[in-house]
């Protein structure tokens, strides 16, 4: 049901009710337990993950130092998405986030597609995360005798317990996960700057611009590898949209959200672009590998003891953070959908500590299937689910930008008021971002092994979504009538 209809009904029947009755029934019942520092660190945690700590090595080898440009370009478009979402949040904070906005601006079908594609993203990402956690734990000899699926199950149980206790505990866990990631990056960058300043040899090479110019320049393999690597780089920024979900459980979103969103751009420039530039100045890009963290490669070349152990712990932390965020966000999104009738009724259930545990348990159930995948195909589990997750995040970001387009159009028609915190350059910014995201999706066709097979899943997912909609549309219509009656009664 649209927000316009809700507000009209509220004003007609209860002139004073607009302040007390939420426009989205899925927003009722939450605590406001997240503080400004939690939301800020959730924003940082979403911007820094395994895509940088682990994935940058292989991408640097393929694209060369121009990888920094790829991170910057993708970071700009990711910032546009979060800035658009931030504007929608200030217009109307909601734990249902973009699903709630899709319901308002695109109708129930839009909310249905947005919610289930996001659930696909995080449930499959959750499988990838527990797989990664198990693999990283196997790095230490004391855990090698434990089967991969057992370690995956233990990790899932720990993060599930944290999510079920309270939103404050989730916020604290994300806060400290983010602190570890930021401290590691800052520490590495200080070491890198020291090596550059003192011209200390790294693996027999004197660091500096000469490392780049003597090894093929900024674009050693041509422009095409840089373009193709963007399809992987854009997924490194997945989870930035968590700021929108978290805003529904903070007391002062109008103060917290703009600060968190605006800080994302300089963090991307500093941590992603800055780190890649440093890596390129310290060692030739051909030295890096997709099988090892690029930070470990550098630190091992200068003889830092236990560099591999430290970085493995950090990457393990990043994977735990991602799993933690996935359970948190899907629990809120599924509750918003369930209140509208487009998700199973049990996912709307809240615990006494104001946690939507039904949705969290459903996502956890899918992750348990991932434990089975780890048992059956331990070597392939990670790659399979990660590519399916890419379809979910691209569709989510595209829907956010479409919602913002409709939002701006309604504002220009005088139907609503835009907040002062705005996405600049509308509608050009939204259209350019959507075109870029779809281009990244299309580039997956060049990956014959996995990417092409992933794209061939799109018709299958479309059929499943259509079939599912026909299964829930009557309940959605009935819930909309009941909600309108509640507001006008």
N, C-alpha and C positions, 0 to 999 in steps of 0.2 A: 504494500500500500504506500502511496506517495506521501511525502511529508506535507505537501500542500493540502491534501485531503485531511490529514490528521489535524493540522493547525486550524483549518476552517471549522472542523467539528468542535475543536476545543474552545475556540472563541465564541461559537454560537451557543454552546451549552454551558460552558464554565469559563467565564472571562478570566478568572484568576488561576486557571488550571495549568496554563502553559509552562509555568515555572516548576511545577511539581510532577507533571506526567511526562516521561521521556518520549521523544518522537519515535524512538525505536524501542519496542518492548524488551528486546534483548539486552538493553543497557541497564535495566533495573536490577538491583540486588548486589552490585559490586562494591567492594570497599575502595577507598582511595589511598591504598597503602604504599604506592610507589612515590618516592621522593624525587626531587630534581636531579640529584646525583645518580639515582637509579636509571632514569630516562636518558640522561646524558651518556651513561656508560652503555646502555642498551644500544644507543645510536652508534657509539664507537665499536661495540662488539659486532654489530651488524656490518660495519664497514671493514673490519679486519678479521680475516678467518684463514682457513686452510688454503684458500685460493692464492693468498700471498705467501704464507709460510712454506707451503709445499709445492703449489702449482707453478710458482714463478720461475723455478729452475728450468723446467722443460720448455716453457714459453720463451724464456730468455735465449735458450739455445736455438729455438726455431726462428724467432723474429729479430734477435739481436738487440742492441741498445734501444732501438725504436719501440721496444715493448713499453717503455716509459710513456711514449706518445699514445699508445693504445690504451694504457691504464688511464691517462688523462682524459682522452676522448670519451671512453666508456663511463668514467667517473662524472663527467659533466652531464651526460644524459641520465645517469642514475640520480644525480642531484636534482635534476628537473622533476623526476618522478616523485622524490621525497618532498620537494618544495610544493608540488601540486597537492600531494596528500596532506602536507602541513597546513595549507590554506583551507582545505576541506575540514580538517580537524578543528581549526579555530572557528570555522563557521558553525560546526556542531560536533563536539567531541563524542566519540562512540567506541565502545569496546569491539563492536562489530566492524569498525573501521571501513575499509573500502567495500565490503559486502553491504553494509548499511547504506553507504553512499550510492552504490550500484542500484539498490532497491529504490532509492529516492529518484535518481536521475535516469535510470535505464529500465526500471520496472522489476517485477519479481523474477522474470526470466534472466535478466542481467545479473541479479544478486545470486541466483541459483548457479549460473555458470562460473561467476567469480569465486564463490565459496568452494565449490567442488574442485575447481582447478587449483585453488590454493591448497586445499586439503591434499590433492594429488602431489603437489610440490613438496609439502612438508612431511607427508607420510613416507614418500620415497626418499626424501633427504634424510629422514630419521633412520631409515634402513642403511643408507650410505654412512651415516654418522656412527652407528653402532658397529658397522663393519670396519670403519676406519679406526675406531677406538680399540677394537680387538686386534687389528693389525699392528697398531702402534704399541700396544701392550706387549705383543710378541717380540718386540725389539729387545726387551730385557730377557736374559736367559732364564731367570727364575719363573717366567710365565710361559715359556715355550711349550712346556708339557701339557698346559691346559688347552683344551680344544677351543678353536676360534668362536664357535657358537656359544660356549659357556661364558666367555668373557663378554660377548655381545649382550647376553641376557643379564649379566650382572650390571653392566653399564646402564641398561634400560631400566632396571629395577631401582637403581640409585636415583637417577634423574626423575623418574616417575614419583618416587617418594617425596622429593623436594617440591615438585609441582603441586602435589596434592595437599601439602601442609597449609600454605598461604601464599598470596601474591608477594608479600613482603620478603619471604624466604627466597622466592624466585628472583626478586630484584637484587637481594644481597648476593646470591650466587652469581648472577650475571655481572654485578659490579666487580667482584673479585676476579672473575674470569677475564673481564676486560682489562683490569689493572695488570694482570700477568702478561697479556698480549702487548699492551702498550709499553710496559716496562722492558720487555724483551726487545721490541723494535727500537726504542730509544737507546737501550744499551748497545745494540748492534750498530746503530747509526753513529754513536759517539766513538766506538771502536773504529768504524770505517773512516770517519773524518780524521781521527788521529793518525791512521795509516796513511791517508792522503797527505796530511800536513807534514808528516815526518819522512815521507817517501820510503817508508818501510816496505821491503820486498814481500810480496804475497805470491807464494808458489813459484818463485824465481822471476816474477815480473815486478817492475817498478810501477806502482799505481799512478794513475793520472789519465789525461786525455789521450796520451800516446797508446794506451791499452786499446782504445776504441779505433783511433786512426790507423794503427798498425795491423788491425785485424778485420779489415773490410769496411770500416766506417760505421755510421749510425744504422744504416740499412744494408747489412752485409749480404743478405739473400734476396734483395729486391722488395718491392712494395707488397706483392701478393701475400707472402707469409705474415706480414704485419696485419693485413686486412683479415686474413683467415683466423688469426689468433684471437681476434676480438670476440668471436663466438664463445670462447672459453673465458675471456677476461670479464665479459658482462655478467657472467654467473658468479664471479668472485664477489660482486656487490650484492648478491641476493641476501635478503634479511634486513636491508635498510628500511623496508616498509613496516618493520616491527614498531617503530616510533609511533605510528598511527594507532596501532592496537594498544600499546602501553598508555597512550594519552587518556584512554577511557578510565584508567585506574589511578590517575594522579589528581591531586586536589586543585592545582592551578595550571591547567593545560595552556592557557593563554600566555603564561610567562615561560613555562618550561619548553614547550614545543618549538617556538621560533629559535630559541637559543640552541637547542639540540640539532635542529635541521640545518641552521646556518653554519654550525661548526663542522658539519660533514664535509663540506667542500675543501676546507683547509686541511682537514685530516687526511682526505684522499690525496691531496697534493703533497703533503709532508710524508705520510707513511708509505703510500703505494709508489708514487712517482719518485719521491726522494730515495726510497730504498732501492728501487730498480736502477736509478742513475748511479748510486753508490756501488751497487753490485757490478755494473758495467765498467766503472772506473777502476775497480780493484782487480778484476780478472776478465780475460776474453770470454765472450758469450759462449763459445764452443766448449769451454771447460765445464759449464753447468749441465745438469742432467735432470730429467723428469723423475728419476728414482731417488733423488736426495734433495733435501731442502737446500736452496742456494746459500742460506746463511750458514749451514753446517759446512758446505763446500769451502766457503771463505775462511771460517774459523779453524777448520782442520788444516788448511794450508799454512796458517801462521802458528800452528801447534797449540791451540787452546785446548787444555785437557777437558775431557767429557763434554765437548761441544755437541756431539750427537745426542747424548743423554739429555742435556738441557733443552735442546730444540725439540726432541721427541716429546718431552713433557709438555712443552708449550703447544705443539700441534695436537696433542691429546686433549689439552685444555680447550683448544679451539673447537674440536669436534664435540666435546661435552657441552660447550656453550651453545653450539648449533642445535644439538638434540634438545637441550633445555628450552631454547627459544621456540622450537617447533611444537613441542607439547603445549607450551603456554599459549601461543598464538592460535593454533587450531582449536583449542578448547573454547576460546572466546568467539572465534568465527563460527564454529559449529553451533554454539548456543544462539547466536543471532539468527542463524538459518533455521534452527529448530523452532524458535518462537514464531517464525513466519510459516512454518510447516514444510520447509524444503529439506530438512534433515531429520533423522530419527528422533522421536520424542524424548528418548532418554538422554540425548546430548544437551538438553536444556536444563538438566538437573544441577542444582547448586548444593555445595556442602555447607555445613554450619560456619566454616571459615571463609565463606563467600568465594569458593573456587568452583568453576564449572567442570566438575570431575567427569561427567558423562562423556563430553567431547574429548577430554584428555585420554580417557580409557579407550575410546574408539581409535584414536591415532596410535596409542600404545599397542592396540591389537594388531594393527597393520605392521607395526615394527616387529612384533613377535613373528609374523610371517617372514620378516627379514632375517630373524634368527634362524628360521628353517632354511632360508636361502643360503645363509652362511654355512649351514650343515651340509647342504647338497652341493653347492658350487662356491666354495670359499674363495677361489681365485678370480671368479667373474662377478661376484655379487656387487662389488663397489661400482664397477663401470656400468652395469646394466641399469641400476636404479638412478644413478646420477644423471644419466641422459634423459630419463623419463621426467625427472624433477625439473629439467630445463624447460620443458613444455609448460609446466605449471607456473614458473616464475615469469616467463615472457608474457603469458596470457594475463597474469595478475597485473603487471605493470602497464600493459596496453589498456586494460579496463580502467585503471586509475586515471590514465590520461584522457580516455573517452569521457569518464564521469566529470572530469574537470572542464572539458570542452562544453558539455551540456550545462554545467554549473555557471560558467562565465556567460554563456548565451542567455540564461535565465536572469542573471544579474543585469545584463545590458537591457533586457526587456523590462526591468524594474520589478521583477517578481521576488527578488531576494537581494541582500546586501553582501558584497564581498568584504572580508576583513581587510585590515591595513597590510597584513602579512600576505603577500601575493606572489604567484608565479609570474615572472616578467615575460613579456613578448607573446602573450596569448593572442590568437590561436596558433601562431607559427611554431612556438616552442612545443606544444603538444603534438602537432602534426609531424614535425621533424623527429621527435622522440619516438613516436609510433612507427614511423618509416624506418628508423635506425634499428629498433627492436625486431621488426619483421625481417629486416635484412640479415641481422645476426642469426635469426632462426633459419632463414634460407641458406645461409652459409654452411649449415650443418650437413647439407646435401653433399658437400665435398668430402666428408668423412665417410668413406665407403663401408668401413667396418661396423661402426656404431651409429653415427649421426644420421645416415640415410635410413636405417631401420627405425630410428626414433621418429623421424618425420612421417614414416609410413604408419605410425601409430595414431596420427591425428584423425584420420577417418574413423578408426575404431573408437577413439574417445568421443568423437562427435555423435556416433550412433548410440553409445552408452549414455551420454548426456540427454539426448532426445528421448530415449526410452525411459530414463529416470524421471524426466520432466512430466511425461504422460502419467507416470506412477504417482506423482505428488501434487499435480496441479489442482485437483479438487480440494485437497487438504489445505493448500496455500490459499485458495479462494475463500474457503470456510474460515480460516484463521484471520484473514483480512477483514471479513465481515464482523467477526467477534471483536476484533481490536477496535474497529470503528464504533461498534456498539458500546464497548467499554469507555471510550473517550467521550461519547455523546450521552451516555446514560446517567 
